[in-house]
Amino acid sequence: MVSAPDRRQYAPATERNRDPILKVLQQVLPPQGTILEIASGTGQHAIYFAPALAPRLWLPSEFDPELQASILAWRHRHPAANLMAPIVLDAGDRPWSIEAGTLPPDCTAADLQREPISAIIAINLIHIAPWSVALGLLAGASRLLPSGGILYLYGPFIEPDKPLTPSNLAFHQSLQFRNPAWGLRDLGILQAAAEAEGLQLQQVSSMPANNLSVVLRK
Ligand SMILES: C[S@@+](CC[C@H](N)C(=O)[O-])C[C@H]1O[C@@H](n2cnc3c(N)ncnc32)[C@H](O)[C@@H]1O
């Protein structure tokens, strides 16, 4: 018998940041519903967070087919009853695929009606994508979240009136070198864009390695 090739990809940072992020998620996520993870990457966060945050359902998503395969492979090795298969979702799209009826194979529209999306999370996305993707994320969260629902963002940001640390400045410059449309986002500008979509800044927490947890509430 030939076994399927292991499509798991590995991002070492996920093992460093997952526990501090989980601590914040446990405090800020609504106690039930479906958590839609945007830009799930390798899937390592999804397999770690889903069982720790049950009974909420965890719905990973990606726009990169190789990473969708990685999420499926990690989920195959670490199944959890509340962890769904990933869906294809480009955060810059309007509407999002899930609004146009794309669901994971193990989930029906009725399942999602029983456990509606109560929070959306995006870890290390908006600085590694054009600003239009951040705007698409805010607009999608505004359309999908119920009143009181949470949009959680994690990553490095530019904070008003605070100089960037040398490591974040170097990271910002390296991102802009790779793609001039990428780079650390200004928290004040993000807050204004979120407010224009009906999302209020609820909490900003310092995280290890000069990152922030940013919690927005619909
Ligand atoms: C630095 S990785 C972070 C992945 C994962 N969240 C983590 O922390 O390990 C950035 C991710 O954003 C995804 N991405 C970039 N642009 C996107 C978009 N427009 N919509 C959805 N995902 C996107 C990439 O495929 C990649 O998985």
The ligand as a MOL file (V3000), in Angstrom:
LIG
                    3D

  0  0  0     0  0            999 V3000
M  V30 BEGIN CTAB
M  V30 COUNTS 27 29 0 0 0
M  V30 BEGIN ATOM
M  V30 1 C 2.6890 34.9770 7.5000 0
M  V30 2 S 1.4800 33.8630 6.9530 0 CHG=1
M  V30 3 C 0.5440 33.6200 8.4400 0
M  V30 4 C -0.1320 32.2930 8.4610 0
M  V30 5 C -0.7340 31.9000 9.8060 0
M  V30 6 N -1.8410 32.7460 10.1610 0
M  V30 7 C 0.3270 31.9300 10.8640 0
M  V30 8 O 0.3450 32.8250 11.7120 0
M  V30 9 O 1.1740 31.0340 10.8360 0 CHG=-1
M  V30 10 C 0.4210 34.8760 5.9610 0
M  V30 11 C -0.7240 34.0790 5.3830 0
M  V30 12 O -1.6260 34.9660 4.7480 0
M  V30 13 C -2.1860 34.2920 3.6350 0
M  V30 14 N -2.7690 35.3190 2.7690 0
M  V30 15 C -2.1320 36.3090 2.1160 0
M  V30 16 N -3.0090 37.0610 1.4300 0
M  V30 17 C -4.2440 36.5360 1.6820 0
M  V30 18 C -5.5580 36.8790 1.2710 0
M  V30 19 N -5.7820 37.8780 0.4170 0
M  V30 20 N -6.5960 36.1580 1.7530 0
M  V30 21 C -6.3750 35.1150 2.5750 0
M  V30 22 N -5.1440 34.7330 2.9900 0
M  V30 23 C -4.1040 35.4380 2.5400 0
M  V30 24 C -1.0080 33.5320 3.0570 0
M  V30 25 O -1.4120 32.4710 2.2300 0
M  V30 26 C -0.3300 33.0530 4.3320 0
M  V30 27 O -0.8480 31.8190 4.7580 0
M  V30 END ATOM
M  V30 BEGIN BOND
M  V30 1 1 1 2
M  V30 2 1 2 3
M  V30 3 1 2 10
M  V30 4 1 3 4
M  V30 5 1 4 5
M  V30 6 1 5 6
M  V30 7 1 5 7
M  V30 8 2 7 8
M  V30 9 1 7 9
M  V30 10 1 10 11
M  V30 11 1 11 12
M  V30 12 1 11 26
M  V30 13 1 12 13
M  V30 14 1 13 14
M  V30 15 1 13 24
M  V30 16 1 14 15
M  V30 17 1 14 23
M  V30 18 2 15 16
M  V30 19 1 16 17
M  V30 20 1 17 18
M  V30 21 2 17 23
M  V30 22 1 18 19
M  V30 23 2 18 20
M  V30 24 1 20 21
M  V30 25 2 21 22
M  V30 26 1 22 23
M  V30 27 1 24 25
M  V30 28 1 24 26
M  V30 29 1 26 27
M  V30 END BOND
M  V30 END CTAB
M  END
